[in-house]
Amino acid sequence: MMDKELFSNEPDISKVKITDPFWQNRMEVVRTKVLPYEWEALNDRIEGATTSHAVANFKIAADLTKNGLVGKTGKGTTRTEGAEAVDTGEGGFKGFVFQDSDIAKWLEAIAYTLTWHKDAEIEKTADEVIDLVCAAQQEDGYLDTFYIINGIDKKWTNLKDNHELYCFGHMLEAAVAYYEATGKDKLLNAMKKYADYIDRVFGPESDKKHGYPGHEEAELALVKLYRVTKEKKYLNLAKYFIDARGTEPNYFAEECKERGVKVPSKEDLAYHQAHKPVREQDVAIGHAVRAVYLYTAMADVAKITEDEELFAACERLWKDITTRQMYITGSIGSSHVGEAFTFDYDLPNDAVYGETCAAIGLAFFAKRMLGIRPKREYADVLEKVLYNGILSGISLDGTRFFYVNPLEVVPYKDKMDARFRHVKTERQKWFGCACCPPNIARIMADLGSYLSSVNGAAFYTHLPVGSETESEIAGTNVKVIVTGNYPWDGDIEVKIDPEKETAFTYGIRIPSWCDRFEAEFNGEKLNSDLKDGYLTISRTFKKGDVLKLTLSMEAKVIEADSKVRADYGKVAVMRGPVVYCLEEADNGKDLHLLSIDTDTVFGVRKESELGGIDALYADGYREITRDDDRLYRPAGAREYEHPELKFVPYYAWNNRGEGEMRVWVQRR
């Protein structure tokens, strides 16, 4: 049951200061390196990088709007079936139909950084970009450069494939974030105008289109607009898009009939999560990013409207993902065909897709589920994906990116075998489909909103990241200060500092990977009773109250469920929330010949390389290969060398050049 008293709200990130050495460094890299680099990429000024044309598209669209030539360039066609790059020639649209969204996510990331670091220069650049975006907007509010340039008469004719509502959603998220960060409402007003236009076009009424987004995103963005404006029509539109999805007659099928193209099969509709109504869905299916964006919006709407049925669907889908379709790193989407979920326990390590955006979407979903109820399972997944599946998508210097995040790499195999061509053995400068780089920037810049949540009489720390957070709890301003050296150290101190003595509840998650912990409050030991995985203290707090917590942090050898065929007979290594891997740089080639015992004891060494890490060392085995020409031979005893193996955090792999890597190691 959804208990309204448990509903939590994220803190105002302008009142969250990240002091954590681990994340503070990465957030500064985003602010000082990633955002400037991405601006250069969006302007096609990175030598050797795939071109973007995103800024150029807006310049062309703005010029056409100014001169009354919208959709009259005569450049190419608006017809696309599926995600295809478009090039309509000199002076025309270039890139994927969703290229506008890269600008939007970059703007959103800037907005978040401005909440914790004022920067007049980058704010000026953002203002100029906003001026450009608004200059392209049509009189009725419509804003999509693909159609503005190529044929405005074709708008809303291919919702299934052409991402208009997806681009709208991302620009709307940027508008809300920028308004909250700066108080400037130019982009917000423009996107409200667009939202009002969409509300006039779509809905259950007989005179409106009964469609919904092909790629979900508008739904969760409309909820954000509702929260900032308090105008219920935006919430109702989000709910309509959710409830209309997958109903009969199927809108995507009808749309295809109208265009005279092949009607999608049930499997094709499942790619868009449109094979049946969302309230009836219990298996995560189709394009992984689309799916978790949808589930995020479903959780948002379920919370606000107290919709038990919708929340039950969220819980079913959450369980399906996290117990049957999620990698140990928190990555999701195992197949490169459709960037999609496949079936239970299908988690190949070398052919994995594991799109960075899908991991980010899972973090969104986890955050929304935590907003409904503070439960350890939600925060555990959030932590897993933040420290592993998301961080792996960006180099330590912030200038290279992974779209696909493999758990096993052999460079020559991935280059020579077409089945693995989607796997890159080195991070890339940019992508033609560049959804992941600005997505990483915006979630890392917004980290402060993921650490904790608060309701009227309780504060919960979900991630023990070093930080200072000010919130109103039970009518009193309270500062919660977390210090420590997480994730390398399990010693955590929480100072709870209310302006005046106030009764409320403080809770902090004890991670499921932690076998034992000790806690004391103001020097007195606390019992170990947990509620939904949280250690809670309910009392009258006063200035200077201190909770000290020690989490066990031994490195562990982990095995997968035996139904995961790809991992059978193998083990992985974790310490705290961090997944580790073997790299060729430390252990030589042919990592498949290495193995460890399940009771291996690991040594921990603090090292300055890779941005400062705790590396793990252990005695292992390397099979000695037999030097003869036989491809097959009678089975017999094998001989082994006994090298010391070095494991490094998975997120840090491929920062020392190209080489083999693997997370899952042969077990002895």
C-alpha positions in Angstrom: 0.0 0.0 0.0 1.1 3.5 -0.7 1.3 5.4 2.6 1.2 9.1 1.9 3.0 9.8 5.1 6.1 8.0 3.7 6.1 10.2 0.5 9.5 11.9 0.3 10.8 14.9 -1.5 14.3 15.4 -2.8 16.3 18.3 -1.3 16.7 21.6 -3.0 20.1 21.1 -4.7 21.0 24.7 -4.2 21.1 23.8 -0.5 23.3 20.7 -1.0 27.1 21.1 -1.0 29.1 18.0 -2.1 32.3 17.8 0.0 33.0 14.1 -0.8 36.5 13.8 -2.4 35.3 11.0 -4.8 32.3 12.9 -6.2 33.5 16.4 -5.8 36.4 15.7 -8.2 34.1 14.2 -10.8 31.6 17.0 -10.5 34.4 19.5 -11.0 35.5 17.6 -14.1 32.0 17.9 -15.4 31.9 21.7 -14.7 35.4 22.6 -16.0 36.1 19.9 -18.6 33.0 18.1 -19.8 30.6 21.0 -20.4 33.1 23.1 -22.3 34.2 20.0 -24.3 30.6 19.1 -25.1 29.9 22.7 -26.3 32.8 22.3 -28.7 31.4 19.0 -29.9 27.9 20.4 -30.4 29.5 23.1 -32.5 31.5 20.6 -34.5 34.9 21.9 -33.3 36.4 18.7 -31.9 39.1 17.4 -34.4 38.5 13.8 -35.3 35.2 13.6 -33.6 31.9 12.6 -35.2 30.0 15.8 -36.1 26.9 16.8 -34.3 25.3 19.7 -36.3 23.0 20.3 -33.3 23.8 24.0 -32.9 23.8 24.4 -36.6 20.3 22.9 -36.9 18.9 25.5 -34.5 20.7 28.3 -36.4 19.1 27.2 -39.6 15.7 26.8 -38.0 15.9 30.2 -36.4 16.8 31.8 -39.7 13.9 30.1 -41.5 11.5 31.2 -38.7 12.7 34.8 -38.9 12.3 34.9 -42.7 9.0 33.0 -42.9 10.5 30.1 -44.8 9.7 27.3 -42.4 9.6 23.9 -44.0 10.4 25.4 -47.4 14.0 24.6 -47.9 13.3 21.7 -50.3 16.1 19.8 -48.7 15.5 16.1 -48.6 12.6 14.3 -47.0 10.9 14.0 -43.6 10.4 10.2 -44.0 12.3 8.1 -41.5 11.3 4.6 -40.3 13.3 4.0 -37.1 16.4 5.8 -35.9 18.3 6.9 -38.9 20.7 9.8 -39.4 19.5 12.4 -41.8 21.5 14.7 -44.0 19.4 17.0 -46.2 22.4 18.7 -47.7 24.2 22.0 -47.4 22.1 24.4 -45.4 19.7 21.6 -44.3 19.1 19.4 -41.3 21.8 17.0 -40.3 21.9 14.3 -37.7 19.4 12.1 -36.1 15.8 13.3 -35.8 16.4 13.7 -32.0 19.5 15.9 -32.4 17.8 18.8 -30.6 17.8 16.8 -27.3 21.6 17.0 -27.1 21.4 20.8 -26.7 18.6 20.4 -24.1 20.6 18.0 -21.9 23.7 20.2 -22.1 21.6 23.2 -21.0 20.1 21.1 -18.2 23.6 20.1 -17.0 24.7 23.7 -17.0 21.6 24.6 -14.9 22.5 22.1 -12.2 26.1 23.3 -12.1 25.0 26.9 -11.6 23.2 25.8 -8.4 26.5 24.9 -6.7 29.0 27.0 -8.6 28.0 30.4 -10.1 29.8 31.1 -13.4 28.8 34.2 -15.3 30.6 33.2 -18.5 28.9 29.8 -18.9 25.6 31.3 -17.9 26.0 33.9 -20.6 26.7 31.2 -23.1 23.6 29.3 -21.9 21.5 32.5 -22.2 22.7 32.9 -25.8 21.8 29.3 -26.6 18.3 29.8 -25.1 17.9 32.9 -27.3 18.7 30.8 -30.3 16.3 28.0 -29.3 13.5 30.4 -28.7 14.2 32.2 -32.0 13.4 28.9 -33.8 10.0 28.4 -32.0 6.9 28.7 -34.1 4.0 31.1 -33.3 1.8 28.3 -32.1 4.6 27.1 -29.8 5.9 24.2 -31.9 9.6 23.6 -31.7 11.5 20.8 -33.5 14.3 21.7 -35.9 13.8 18.5 -38.0 10.3 19.5 -39.1 10.9 23.3 -39.0 13.7 22.8 -41.6 12.3 19.9 -43.6 8.5 20.2 -43.7 6.3 21.6 -40.9 3.2 20.1 -42.7 4.5 16.6 -41.6 4.6 17.3 -37.9 2.9 14.8 -35.7 2.6 12.3 -38.6 5.2 9.8 -37.2 5.1 9.8 -33.4 6.4 6.3 -33.3 9.8 7.1 -34.9 10.5 10.8 -35.1 10.9 11.8 -31.4 9.1 15.2 -31.4 7.7 14.6 -28.0 11.0 13.2 -26.8 12.9 16.4 -27.8 10.1 18.5 -26.3 10.5 16.6 -23.0 14.3 17.1 -22.8 14.0 20.8 -23.6 11.3 21.1 -21.0 13.5 19.5 -18.4 16.2 22.0 -19.3 13.8 24.9 -19.0 12.6 23.9 -15.5 16.1 23.3 -14.3 17.4 26.6 -15.7 14.5 28.5 -14.1 15.1 26.9 -10.7 18.8 27.6 -10.9 18.7 31.2 -12.2 15.2 32.5 -11.9 15.3 33.2 -15.6 12.0 32.2 -17.3 12.5 32.8 -21.0 13.0 29.1 -21.9 10.4 28.1 -19.3 7.8 30.4 -20.9 8.7 29.1 -24.3 8.3 25.5 -23.3 5.1 26.2 -21.4 3.8 27.6 -24.7 4.9 24.4 -26.4 3.3 22.3 -23.7 0.0 24.2 -24.0 0.1 23.6 -27.8 0.7 19.9 -27.2 -2.2 19.8 -24.7 -4.5 21.3 -27.4 -3.3 18.6 -29.9 -3.3 15.4 -27.8 -5.8 14.0 -25.3 -8.8 11.7 -24.9 -11.2 14.2 -26.4 -12.7 13.3 -29.8 -11.3 16.3 -31.5 -7.7 15.6 -30.4 -5.0 13.1 -31.5 -5.0 10.0 -29.3 -1.3 9.5 -29.7 1.6 9.3 -27.2 5.4 9.5 -27.4 7.4 7.0 -29.4 10.3 7.5 -27.1 9.1 8.2 -23.6 10.4 11.4 -22.0 7.7 14.0 -22.3 5.8 12.3 -19.5 8.4 12.8 -16.8 9.1 16.3 -18.0 5.5 17.3 -17.8 5.5 16.2 -14.2 8.4 18.6 -13.5 6.5 21.4 -15.2 3.4 20.6 -13.1 5.5 20.8 -9.9 7.0 24.2 -10.8 3.8 25.8 -12.1 1.2 23.9 -10.0 -1.0 23.8 -13.2 -2.8 20.5 -13.1 -3.3 20.3 -16.9 0.4 19.3 -17.3 0.0 16.5 -14.8 -3.1 15.4 -16.6 -1.3 15.3 -19.9 1.5 13.2 -18.5 -1.1 10.8 -17.1 -2.9 10.7 -20.4 0.3 9.8 -22.3 0.9 7.0 -19.8 -2.6 5.6 -19.8 -3.1 5.8 -23.5 0.0 3.8 -24.3 -0.7 0.4 -25.6 -4.5 0.7 -25.6 -6.6 -0.4 -28.6 -6.9 0.6 -31.3 -3.2 0.9 -31.1 -2.2 4.4 -32.2 1.2 3.4 -33.7 -0.6 0.8 -35.9 -3.2 3.3 -37.0 -0.5 5.9 -37.7 1.4 3.5 -39.9 -1.8 2.6 -41.8 -2.4 6.3 -42.4 1.2 6.8 -43.7 0.9 3.7 -45.9 3.8 1.8 -44.3 4.1 -1.6 -42.7 1.9 -2.0 -39.6 4.1 -2.9 -36.6 3.8 -6.4 -35.2 3.2 -7.1 -31.5 7.0 -7.5 -31.1 7.6 -4.1 -32.8 5.1 -2.5 -30.5 6.8 -4.1 -27.5 10.0 -2.3 -28.6 8.1 0.9 -27.7 6.4 -0.6 -24.6 3.1 -0.1 -26.5 2.1 -3.8 -26.9 -0.4 -3.5 -24.1 -1.5 -0.9 -21.5 1.2 0.0 -19.0 -0.9 -1.0 -16.0 -1.0 -4.6 -17.3 2.7 -4.8 -18.0 4.9 -6.9 -15.7 8.0 -7.6 -17.8 10.5 -4.9 -18.8 10.7 -5.2 -22.6 11.9 -3.4 -25.6 14.3 -0.5 -25.9 15.8 -0.2 -22.4 16.1 3.6 -22.3 12.5 4.1 -23.4 11.4 1.6 -20.8 13.0 3.1 -17.7 12.0 6.7 -18.8 8.4 5.4 -18.9 8.7 3.7 -15.6 10.2 6.8 -14.0 7.1 8.8 -15.2 4.8 6.1 -14.0 6.3 6.3 -10.5 6.0 10.1 -10.6 2.3 10.1 -11.5 1.6 7.2 -9.1 3.0 9.2 -6.2 1.3 12.4 -6.9 -2.1 10.9 -7.7 -1.8 8.2 -5.1 -2.5 5.6 -7.8 -2.2 2.2 -6.2 -2.6 0.3 -9.5 0.0 2.3 -11.3 2.4 1.9 -8.4 1.9 -1.9 -8.4 2.9 -1.9 -12.1 6.0 0.0 -11.1 6.9 -2.5 -8.4 6.4 -5.5 -10.8 8.6 -3.9 -13.5 11.2 -2.9 -10.9 11.4 -6.5 -9.7 11.7 -7.9 -13.2 14.6 -5.6 -14.0 16.6 -5.9 -10.8 16.2 -9.6 -10.2 16.3 -11.0 -13.7 17.6 -8.4 -16.3 20.3 -6.3 -14.6 24.1 -6.6 -14.7 26.2 -6.6 -11.6 27.3 -3.1 -12.6 23.7 -1.8 -12.7 23.7 -1.7 -16.5 20.6 -2.9 -18.4 19.7 -3.7 -22.0 21.6 -6.8 -23.0 21.1 -6.8 -26.8 22.4 -4.4 -29.4 19.4 -5.4 -31.5 17.0 -2.6 -30.6 19.2 -1.6 -27.6 16.8 -3.8 -25.7 15.9 -6.1 -22.9 15.7 -9.7 -24.1 14.7 -12.4 -21.6 15.2 -13.5 -18.1 18.9 -14.1 -17.1 20.2 -13.3 -20.6 23.2 -11.2 -19.5 26.1 -11.8 -21.9 29.3 -10.0 -20.9 31.0 -9.6 -24.3 28.0 -8.9 -26.5 26.3 -6.7 -23.9 24.8 -3.4 -24.9 24.4 -1.8 -21.5 23.8 1.7 -22.9 25.0 4.5 -20.6 21.6 6.2 -21.0 19.8 3.1 -19.9 21.9 3.0 -16.7 21.1 6.7 -16.1 17.4 5.9 -16.7 17.5 3.2 -14.1 18.9 5.7 -11.6 16.0 8.0 -12.4 13.6 5.1 -11.7 15.3 4.2 -8.5 15.2 7.8 -7.3 11.4 8.0 -8.0 10.8 4.7 -6.2 12.7 6.0 -3.2 10.5 9.1 -3.3 7.5 6.9 -2.7 9.1 4.8 0.0 12.6 4.7 1.5 13.5 1.1 0.9 17.1 -0.3 0.8 16.5 -2.2 -2.4 15.9 1.0 -4.3 18.9 2.8 -2.9 21.1 -0.2 -3.3 20.4 -0.2 -7.1 20.8 3.6 -7.3 24.2 3.2 -5.6 25.3 0.3 -7.8 24.5 2.1 -11.0 26.0 5.4 -10.0 29.4 3.9 -9.0 29.6 1.4 -11.8 27.3 1.4 -14.8 27.1 5.2 -15.2 30.7 6.2 -14.3 32.1 3.7 -16.7 30.5 5.8 -19.5 33.0 8.6 -19.2 36.8 8.8 -19.0 38.5 10.2 -15.9 39.5 13.4 -17.8 35.9 13.9 -19.1 36.7 13.9 -22.8 36.0 10.3 -23.9 32.7 8.4 -23.7 31.3 4.9 -23.9 27.8 4.4 -25.4 28.1 0.6 -24.9 29.5 -0.6 -21.5 30.9 -4.2 -21.9 31.9 -6.4 -19.0 34.4 -8.3 -21.1 36.6 -7.0 -23.9 39.2 -8.6 -26.2 40.1 -5.9 -28.7 41.0 -8.0 -31.7 37.8 -10.0 -31.4 35.6 -6.9 -31.0 37.1 -5.4 -34.1 37.2 -8.5 -36.4 33.9 -10.1 -35.5 30.8 -8.3 -36.8 28.7 -9.6 -33.9 30.7 -7.4 -31.6 31.1 -4.3 -33.7 28.8 -2.3 -31.4 31.4 -2.8 -28.6 34.1 -0.1 -28.6 37.3 -1.1 -27.0 38.2 2.5 -26.2 36.0 5.5 -25.3 35.1 7.7 -28.2 35.4 11.5 -28.6 31.7 11.8 -29.6 28.9 9.9 -31.4 26.6 10.7 -34.2 23.9 9.5 -31.8 25.3 11.5 -28.9 22.6 11.0 -26.2 25.0 9.6 -23.6 27.6 12.3 -23.1 25.2 15.1 -22.1 23.1 12.7 -20.2 26.1 11.8 -18.0 26.9 15.5 -17.5 23.4 16.3 -16.3 23.1 13.4 -13.8 26.5 14.0 -12.3 25.9 17.7 -12.0 22.6 16.9 -10.3 24.1 14.4 -7.8 22.9 16.4 -4.8 19.3 15.5 -5.5 20.0 11.8 -5.2 21.7 11.6 -1.8 18.7 12.0 0.5 15.0 12.7 0.8 12.8 14.4 3.3 9.2 14.4 4.3 7.4 16.4 7.0 9.0 14.6 10.0 11.8 12.5 8.7 15.2 12.8 6.8 16.7 9.8 5.0 20.3 9.5 3.8 20.3 7.1 0.9 23.9 7.5 -0.2 26.5 8.4 2.4 28.3 10.8 0.2 30.2 13.6 2.0 27.9 16.5 1.9 26.1 19.4 3.7 22.4 19.5 3.2 19.9 22.0 4.6 16.3 21.0 4.7 13.1 21.9 6.6 12.1 19.0 8.8 9.1 19.1 11.1 9.0 22.9 10.6 12.6 23.5 11.6 15.6 24.2 9.4 18.1 21.3 9.9 21.6 20.9 8.5 22.8 17.3 8.0 26.5 17.0 7.5 28.0 13.7 6.2 31.7 13.1 6.3 33.9 10.2 5.4 36.0 8.7 2.6 33.3 6.6 0.9 33.4 4.4 -1.1 36.9 3.4 -0.1 36.2 3.6 3.7 33.2 2.5 5.7 33.7 5.0 8.5 30.9 7.6 8.2 30.0 10.5 10.5 26.7 12.3 10.4 26.2 15.6 12.3 22.6 16.5 12.7 22.3 20.2 13.4 18.8 21.7 13.8 18.3 25.4 14.4 16.3 24.5 17.6 15.5 21.3 19.4 13.1 19.4 17.3 11.5 15.9 17.3 11.8 14.0 14.0 13.2 10.8 12.5 16.6 10.4 10.9 17.4 7.3 8.8 20.5 6.1 7.0 20.7 3.1 4.7 22.7 0.1 5.7 23.7 -1.3 2.3 22.8 -5.0 1.5 26.5 -5.6 0.7 27.4 -4.8 4.3 27.6 -7.9 6.5 27.9 -6.1 9.8 28.0 -2.6 11.1 28.4 -0.6 14.3 26.6 2.6 15.2 26.7 5.0 18.0 24.8 8.2 18.7 26.5 10.8 20.8 28.9 8.1 22.1 26.3 5.5 23.0 25.9 2.3 21.0 22.7 1.8 19.0 21.0 -1.5 18.4 21.1 -2.9 14.9 17.3 -3.0 14.2 16.6 -1.9 10.7 13.4 -0.7 9.0 13.4 -1.5 5.3 17.1 -1.6 5.4 17.5 1.8 7.2 18.9 2.4 10.6 16.5 5.0 12.1 16.6 7.2 15.1 13.4 8.9 16.3 14.0 11.5 19.0 14.3 15.2 19.8 17.5 16.3 18.1 19.6 19.3 19.2 22.6 21.1 17.8 25.8 19.0 17.7 24.2 15.6 17.7 26.5 13.1 16.0 25.9 9.6 14.6 29.0 7.5 13.9 28.6 4.5 11.6 31.2 1.9 10.6 30.3 -0.4 7.7 32.3 -3.6 7.0 34.2 -3.2 3.8 35.8 -6.5 3.0 36.3 -7.4 -0.7 33.9 -10.2 -1.7 33.9 -12.8 -4.3 30.4 -12.8 -5.9 28.6 -15.4 -7.9 25.6 -15.0 -10.2 22.4 -17.0 -10.1 23.1 -20.3 -11.9 20.4 -19.4 -14.4 22.8 -16.7 -15.8 24.5 -18.9 -18.3 27.1 -16.3 -19.2 28.4 -16.2 -15.6 28.2 -19.9 -14.8 31.5 -21.1 -13.4 32.7 -17.6 -12.9 32.9 -15.0 -10.1 33.2 -11.3 -9.8 34.8 -9.1 -7.1 33.2 -6.2 -5.2 34.3 -4.1 -2.3 31.6 -1.9 -0.9 29.5 -0.6 -3.8 32.4 -0.8 -6.3 32.6 -3.6 -8.9 36.2 -4.5 -9.8 37.7 -5.9 -13.0 41.0 -7.3 -14.4 42.8 -5.3 -17.0 45.5 -6.3 -19.4 47.6 -3.3 -18.3 48.0 -5.0 -14.9 47.7 -8.7 -15.6 48.9 -9.3 -19.2 47.0 -10.7 -22.1 44.7 -13.8 -22.2 42.7 -12.8 -19.1 40.5 -15.9 -19.8 43.3 -18.1 -18.5 43.2 -16.4 -15.0 41.2 -17.8 -12.1 40.7 -17.3 -8.4 39.5 -19.3 -5.4 36.1 -18.5 -4.0 37.7 -18.0 -0.6 40.4 -15.7 -1.9 41.5 -13.0 0.6 42.3 -9.7 -1.0 44.8 -7.1 0.0 43.9 -3.4 -0.4 46.4 -0.8 -1.6 45.7 2.9 -2.0 47.1 4.1 -5.2 47.4 7.5 -6.9 46.8 6.2 -10.4 43.3 6.3 -12.1 42.4 9.3 -10.1 43.1 7.7 -6.7 41.7 4.3 -6.1 41.8 1.3 -3.7 43.2 -1.5 -5.9 42.7 -5.1 -4.8 45.5 -7.7 -4.9 45.1 -11.5 -4.6 47.0 -14.7 -5.3 45.5 -16.2 -8.4 46.1 -18.8 -11.1 47.1 -18.6 -14.7 46.8 -21.7 -16.8 50.0 -22.7 -18.6 49.0 -23.4 -22.2 50.4 -26.4 -23.9 52.7 -25.7 -26.9 51.6 -28.0 -29.6 49.6 -27.9 -32.8 46.6 -29.8 -31.6 43.3 -27.9 -31.6 41.7 -30.7 -29.6 43.3 -33.2 -27.2 42.2 -35.7 -24.5 41.3 -33.9 -21.3 43.9 -34.1 -18.6 45.4 -32.3 -15.7 46.2 -28.6 -16.2 49.2 -26.8 -14.9 49.1 -23.3 -13.4 51.4 -20.4 -12.5 50.5 -18.5 -9.4 50.7 -14.7 -10.2 49.5 -11.9 -8.0 46.4 -10.5 -9.7 45.5 -6.9 -9.6 41.8 -5.7 -9.7 40.8 -2.1 -10.4 37.4 -0.5 -10.2 35.3 -1.2 -13.3 34.4 2.4 -13.8 38.1 3.2 -14.3 39.0 0.7 -17.0 40.3 1.9 -20.4 42.0 5.0 -18.9 45.5 3.6 -19.6 45.1 2.6 -23.2 43.5 -0.2 -25.1 43.6 -3.8 -23.8 41.7 -6.7 -22.6 39.3 -6.4 -19.6 36.9 -8.7 -17.8 34.7 -8.5 -14.8 33.7 -12.2 -14.5 36.7 -14.4 -13.8 37.0 -18.2 -13.8 36.4 -19.7 -10.4 38.5 -22.5 -9.0 
